[in-house]
Amino acid sequence: MDSESGMIEHEVYARVGLLGNPSDVYYGRTISFSLANFSATVRLQPSHHLVISPHPTHDLVQFNSLPHLVDRLDNEGYYGGVRLLMAVCKVFHNYCKDNKIGLQGGNFTLSYDTNIPRQMGLSGSSAIVCAALNCLLDFYKVRHLVKVEVRPNLVLNAEKELGIVAGLQDRVAQVYGGLVYMDFSKKYMDDLGHGKYAPMDINLLPPLHLIYAENPSDSGKVHSTVRQRWLDGDKFVISSIEEVASLPLEGRTALLEKNYTKFADLMNRNFDLRRAMFGDEALGALNIQMVEVARSVGAAAKFTGSGGAVVALCPNGPSQVKLLEDACQKVGFVIQPIKVGPSCLKEIDLKTLSPQ
């Protein structure tokens, strides 16, 4: 915080679902981490009126021509970050009201910036919401009154306000930061309203790489029927989801033992199960190609989220990384070493945590 102006600023990183996705929305388990290669920043400045500032690029309302407007909508969609900031303000206000948390303070201006690529499954929307929530917690000085475990639910609820369909995994990774093991077992979700979240040492992770296409237009346009089949009791979907949910249990042990060959096998299995459940049309040819390019040199690969980008592990070390870089360059994919973000939790946050 800038003590003279009262300006508050928070940065939140993108995230990678490393193992177990998409089981977080099926009472499963996941291991995820914050991806420091990309981030969103929200600034809160005390002001006379409450203002949500549009971003000059992401909330464009002035265009050079009608074709420019149409091209923009085709590539970026209709929505920028303003609606996200409005939604989190509403959800935060209602949560505090419902929980008798008094909000003392004047008005403010919220603005944001982000370099998280769109449509790549890196949780760009929730990063903006999470950063804004952090600003509100500090502005109203209620960080100690809103439990860390509850904050991912607030971020998710803000996105649900806008019709964004998602699970808790991404928001947990971004609220906590660092590397987190998550258990969304039905008992926890029913009894607590959230999962059990256990931060892990980021130094347990092997070197990882991010692979993505510059133009992720083919990110799977076919609506998946997996959710409905799961609700209908489809045995194949249920057993597949259960296996996906078991992978993080094995994965956590593999990380603790630094058995990266085993971890690579689990990553591959995660993708194979997802592909069998969802089908190639829903996954998208470009997304599948990214995984297959990594596998062509013996690397393990899976989606970082629902598609758009891939996380790869080269268990054989630097020589295999070079092969992977060459293979990606040959077909025009971007590849970069992954930087893992540290934990976001300060002492005041840790005091709100429930005992494990």
C-alpha positions in Angstrom: 0.0 0.0 0.0 1.1 3.6 -0.7 0.6 5.2 2.7 0.5 8.8 1.3 -2.2 8.2 -1.5 -3.9 5.2 0.1 -3.5 3.3 -3.1 -3.6 -0.5 -2.7 -2.2 -2.8 -5.4 -2.3 -6.6 -5.6 -0.9 -9.0 -8.2 -2.2 -12.5 -8.7 -0.5 -15.1 -11.0 -2.1 -17.4 -13.5 -2.3 -21.0 -12.4 -1.5 -24.5 -13.7 -3.7 -27.5 -12.8 -0.8 -30.0 -12.5 -2.7 -33.2 -11.6 -6.3 -34.3 -11.0 -8.3 -31.8 -13.2 -11.2 -31.8 -13.9 -12.0 -33.8 -10.8 -12.3 -30.7 -8.6 -15.9 -30.3 -9.8 -16.7 -34.0 -9.1 -15.6 -34.2 -5.4 -12.1 -35.2 -6.4 -8.5 -34.1 -5.7 -6.0 -31.9 -7.5 -2.5 -30.5 -7.3 -2.1 -27.0 -8.7 0.4 -24.1 -8.5 0.6 -20.4 -9.3 2.2 -19.7 -12.7 4.5 -16.6 -12.3 5.0 -16.3 -16.0 1.8 -14.3 -16.3 -0.3 -12.2 -13.9 -3.1 -9.8 -13.3 -2.8 -6.6 -11.2 -5.7 -4.6 -9.6 -5.2 -1.2 -8.1 -7.6 0.4 -5.6 -7.4 4.2 -5.1 -9.6 6.0 -2.6 -11.9 8.4 -4.5 -15.0 10.6 -4.1 -17.2 8.3 -6.2 -17.0 4.5 -6.6 -15.5 4.0 -10.0 -14.7 0.9 -12.0 -12.2 2.0 -14.6 -12.3 0.3 -18.0 -9.0 -1.0 -19.4 -7.8 0.8 -22.5 -7.2 -2.4 -24.4 -9.4 -5.1 -22.8 -12.5 -3.0 -22.4 -12.4 -1.2 -25.7 -15.6 0.7 -26.7 -14.1 2.9 -29.5 -13.2 1.3 -32.8 -11.6 2.4 -36.1 -14.4 0.8 -38.1 -17.2 -1.7 -38.1 -14.8 -4.5 -39.4 -12.4 -3.6 -36.5 -15.2 -4.0 -34.0 -16.3 -7.4 -35.5 -12.7 -8.6 -35.7 -12.2 -7.6 -32.1 -15.3 -9.4 -30.9 -14.3 -12.5 -32.9 -10.9 -12.7 -31.2 -11.6 -11.3 -27.7 -15.3 -11.9 -27.1 -17.7 -9.3 -25.7 -16.3 -9.0 -22.2 -13.3 -7.4 -20.5 -12.5 -7.1 -16.8 -15.0 -4.4 -15.8 -17.8 -6.9 -15.2 -15.4 -9.1 -13.1 -14.6 -6.1 -10.8 -18.3 -5.2 -10.5 -19.2 -8.8 -9.6 -16.6 -9.3 -6.9 -17.7 -6.0 -5.3 -21.2 -7.3 -5.1 -20.2 -10.7 -3.8 -17.8 -9.2 -1.2 -20.5 -6.7 0.0 -23.2 -9.4 0.3 -20.8 -11.8 2.1 -19.8 -9.2 4.7 -23.5 -8.2 5.1 -24.6 -11.8 5.7 -21.7 -12.4 8.1 -22.2 -9.2 10.1 -18.8 -7.8 9.0 -19.0 -4.0 9.2 -17.4 -2.2 6.2 -16.0 1.2 7.3 -14.5 3.3 4.6 -15.3 5.7 1.7 -15.4 5.1 -2.0 -12.7 4.0 -4.3 -11.6 3.6 -7.9 -10.7 0.1 -9.2 -8.5 -0.5 -12.2 -6.8 -3.5 -13.6 -4.1 -4.8 -16.0 -3.3 -8.3 -17.1 -0.9 -10.1 -19.4 -2.5 -13.6 -18.9 -3.3 -14.9 -22.4 -7.0 -15.4 -23.1 -8.5 -18.8 -23.9 -5.5 -20.8 -22.7 -6.9 -22.3 -19.6 -4.6 -20.3 -17.3 -7.4 -18.7 -15.2 -7.1 -15.1 -16.3 -10.6 -14.1 -15.2 -10.2 -15.5 -11.7 -6.8 -13.8 -11.3 -8.4 -10.4 -11.8 -11.2 -11.3 -9.4 -8.8 -12.6 -6.8 -6.6 -9.5 -7.0 -9.6 -7.3 -6.6 -10.8 -9.3 -3.6 -7.4 -8.8 -2.0 -7.7 -5.0 -2.5 -11.1 -5.0 -0.9 -9.9 -7.0 2.1 -7.2 -4.5 2.7 -9.2 -1.3 2.0 -11.8 -2.3 4.5 -9.3 -3.8 6.8 -11.2 -7.1 7.2 -8.6 -9.6 6.0 -8.6 -11.2 9.5 -12.3 -11.6 9.4 -12.6 -13.5 6.1 -11.1 -17.0 6.3 -8.5 -18.0 3.6 -10.5 -21.2 2.9 -13.6 -19.2 2.2 -12.0 -16.7 -0.2 -11.8 -19.1 -3.3 -15.6 -19.5 -2.9 -16.1 -15.7 -3.1 -13.9 -15.6 -6.2 -15.9 -18.4 -7.8 -19.3 -16.9 -6.8 -18.3 -13.6 -8.5 -17.6 -15.5 -11.7 -20.9 -17.5 -11.3 -22.7 -14.1 -11.2 -21.5 -13.7 -14.8 -22.4 -17.2 -15.9 -18.8 -18.5 -15.9 -18.8 -22.2 -15.3 -15.8 -23.4 -13.2 -14.5 -25.2 -10.2 -12.7 -24.2 -7.0 -9.3 -25.5 -8.0 -8.1 -22.4 -9.9 -9.3 -20.0 -7.2 -7.6 -22.0 -4.4 -4.3 -22.0 -6.3 -4.6 -18.2 -6.8 -5.7 -17.3 -3.2 -3.0 -19.5 -1.6 -0.2 -19.1 -4.2 2.6 -21.6 -4.5 2.0 -25.3 -4.8 -1.3 -26.7 -3.2 -2.7 -30.1 -2.7 -6.5 -30.0 -2.6 -9.1 -32.5 -1.5 -12.7 -31.8 -2.6 -14.3 -34.9 -1.0 -18.1 -34.7 -0.7 -17.9 -34.8 3.1 -15.6 -31.8 3.2 -17.7 -29.9 0.7 -21.0 -30.7 2.5 -19.7 -30.1 6.0 -17.4 -27.1 5.4 -18.6 -25.6 2.2 -15.1 -26.0 0.8 -12.3 -28.5 0.4 -9.2 -29.3 2.5 -6.2 -27.4 1.1 -2.6 -28.2 2.0 0.3 -26.0 0.8 3.4 -27.9 -0.4 7.0 -26.8 -0.8 7.4 -25.5 -4.4 11.0 -26.9 -4.4 9.5 -30.4 -4.7 8.5 -29.6 -8.3 10.8 -30.7 -11.2 11.5 -28.3 -14.0 8.3 -27.8 -16.0 7.5 -26.2 -19.4 4.5 -24.4 -20.7 3.4 -25.0 -24.3 0.8 -23.0 -26.2 -0.2 -21.7 -29.6 -0.1 -18.0 -30.5 -3.6 -18.2 -31.9 -5.6 -20.7 -29.8 -8.7 -20.6 -32.1 -9.2 -24.3 -32.1 -9.7 -24.9 -28.4 -12.6 -27.3 -28.6 -15.9 -25.9 -29.6 -18.1 -29.0 -29.0 -20.1 -28.9 -25.8 -19.1 -31.8 -23.5 -21.7 -34.2 -22.2 -19.5 -35.5 -19.3 -21.2 -33.6 -16.6 -24.7 -34.8 -17.5 -23.4 -38.4 -17.9 -21.8 -38.2 -14.5 -25.1 -37.0 -13.0 -26.9 -39.7 -14.8 -24.7 -42.4 -13.2 -22.7 -43.3 -16.3 -20.3 -46.1 -15.0 -17.5 -45.3 -17.4 -17.5 -41.5 -16.5 -17.8 -42.2 -12.8 -15.0 -44.7 -12.7 -12.8 -42.5 -14.9 -13.4 -39.5 -12.7 -12.6 -41.6 -9.6 -9.3 -42.6 -11.2 -8.4 -39.0 -12.1 -9.2 -38.1 -8.5 -6.8 -40.8 -7.2 -3.8 -39.5 -9.3 -3.0 -36.5 -6.9 -2.7 -39.0 -4.0 0.0 -40.9 -5.8 1.4 -37.6 -7.2 1.9 -36.0 -3.8 3.9 -39.1 -2.7 5.9 -39.0 -6.0 6.7 -35.3 -5.4 7.7 -35.8 -1.8 10.0 -38.7 -3.0 11.1 -36.6 -6.0 10.2 -39.6 -8.2 9.7 -37.6 -11.4 9.5 -40.6 -13.7 6.4 -41.7 -11.7 5.0 -38.2 -11.7 5.4 -38.1 -15.5 3.4 -41.3 -15.9 0.6 -39.8 -13.7 0.4 -36.7 -15.9 0.1 -38.8 -19.0 -2.6 -40.9 -17.4 -4.5 -37.8 -16.4 -4.6 -36.6 -20.0 -5.5 -40.1 -21.4 -8.5 -40.4 -19.0 -9.7 -36.9 -19.9 -9.4 -37.7 -23.6 -11.4 -40.9 -23.2 -14.2 -39.2 -21.3 -14.5 -36.0 -23.3 -13.6 -37.1 -26.9 -11.4 -35.5 -29.4 -14.0 -33.0 -30.8 -14.5 -31.4 -27.4 -10.8 -31.3 -26.7 -9.9 -29.7 -30.0 -7.3 -30.8 -32.6 -4.8 -28.1 -31.7 -4.8 -28.9 -28.0 -4.3 -32.6 -28.7 -1.5 -31.8 -31.1 0.4 -29.9 -28.3 0.2 -32.9 -26.1 1.3 -35.2 -28.9 4.3 -33.0 -29.9 5.5 -33.3 -26.3 5.0 -37.0 -26.2 6.8 -37.4 -29.5 10.1 -36.7 -27.6 9.1 -38.8 -24.5 8.0 -35.8 -22.4 4.8 -36.1 -20.2 2.1 -33.6 -21.0 -1.4 -32.6 -20.1 -3.7 -29.6 -20.2 -3.1 -26.8 -17.6 -6.8 -26.4 -17.4 -9.6 -27.1 -19.8 -7.3 -26.7 -22.9 -5.5 -23.9 -24.6 -2.1 -24.6 -23.0 -0.1 -27.6 -21.9 2.2 -28.3 -19.0 5.1 -30.6 -19.9 7.7 -32.5 -17.9 10.9 -33.9 -19.3 12.0 -36.7 -16.8 15.2 -37.3 -18.8 16.5 -33.8 -18.2 18.1 -31.0 -20.3 18.8 -33.1 -23.4 15.1 -34.0 -23.6 14.1 -30.4 -23.0 16.2 -29.4 -26.1 14.4 -32.0 -28.1 11.0 -30.7 -26.9 12.0 -27.1 -27.7 13.0 -28.1 -31.2 9.8 -30.1 -31.8 7.7 -27.1 -30.6 9.6 -24.7 -32.8 9.1 -26.9 -35.8 5.3 -26.8 -35.6 5.1 -23.2 -34.4 4.2 -23.7 -30.7 5.5 -21.3 -28.1 7.4 -23.1 -25.3 8.9 -21.5 -22.1 10.2 -22.7 -18.8 7.6 -22.4 -16.0 8.2 -20.1 -13.1 6.3 -21.1 -10.0 4.9 -18.3 -7.9 5.5 -18.3 -4.1 2.8 -18.5 -1.4 0.6 -15.4 -1.2 -0.3 -15.9 2.5 0.9 -13.4 5.1 0.9 -13.9 8.8 -2.6 -12.3 9.1 -3.9 -14.8 6.6 -2.3 -17.8 8.2 -4.1 -16.9 11.5 -7.5 -17.4 9.8 -6.7 -20.9 8.6 -8.5 -23.8 10.2 -6.3 -26.4 11.9 -5.6 -29.3 9.4 
